[in-house]
Amino acid sequence: MGKKCLDYIQELNDYLDGELDEQLCGEIEKHIGQCENCRIMVDTLRQTVTLCREGRPEKLPAALEAKLGNLLRQRWEKKFGR
């Protein structure tokens, strides 16, 4: 029995970075050619990486930045304490 989706998901970062050996790359490419869910995931990850590399920082409106900062602080304190 071949690898299943979850087995390949663990390798996707290295696959997208071109750090896997040719055989494993071939297995992943064959799998994503047959599995629509994994193909969508790989395409989405590729687009995310491209946007992060090529994107430029955007300044948030002050009110939104403050609200987001407060929300993150509250969640941090709830999970980890002060």
N, C-alpha and C positions, 0 to 999 in steps of 0.2 A: 504494500500500500504506500502510495506517495505522500508527500507532505501535504498538510491541510493549510487553510488560510492562516490560522494562528501561528503556524510555524514560520510562514513567510513574513508575517507582520513584524516579527522580531528582527528581521534582516533588512527592512525597507530603508532605514536611514543610511546604512552602509551601501545598499544598492543604489540609492539616489546620489550618493557621494562618489560612486564609482570605485568603491573600496572592496568589492567582493571578487572572488575568483570567477573566471569565465564560466565554469560549469554551473555554479550556483546562480549566476546572472541568467544563464540560459534557462534554468529551471523556473526562476521567477518570471521571466518573460513569457515562457510557455504557459505558466499558470495564469498570469494576468491576461493572456490572450484568450483564455477559456472561462475566466471568472469575472463577471461584470462588476461585482462588488469590490474586488481587489483592484481592478482596473480603475474604477472611480476613485478609490482611495489613493492610488499611486498618482493619478492625474491631479487630484486635489493637492497632495503633498508637493508635487512639482510646481504647481501654480503658487502655492504658499511660499516656497523657497525663492522662487523668482520675484515675487512681490517684496519679500523681505530684503533681498539683495539689491533690487532696483528702486525700491520705494524711498521716499524722502520723508523725514519727520514732519508731522503736522502739529501745530500748536492747538491744544484743546481750549475751548472757552473756559475762562477762569471758574465759573460756577460748576461746570461739568468736571473739571480737574479736581476741585475741592470735594465734590460729591463722591467721585471715584476714590479719592484718597481716603476719605472717611470710611467708606464702605470696606475698602481693603484693610484699613486699620482695625475696624470692628471685627472682621472675620479672622484676622491674625490673632487678636486678643482673645477671641472666643476659642480658637483652636490651641493657641500656645500660651495664653496668659500675657500679662504685661511685661 
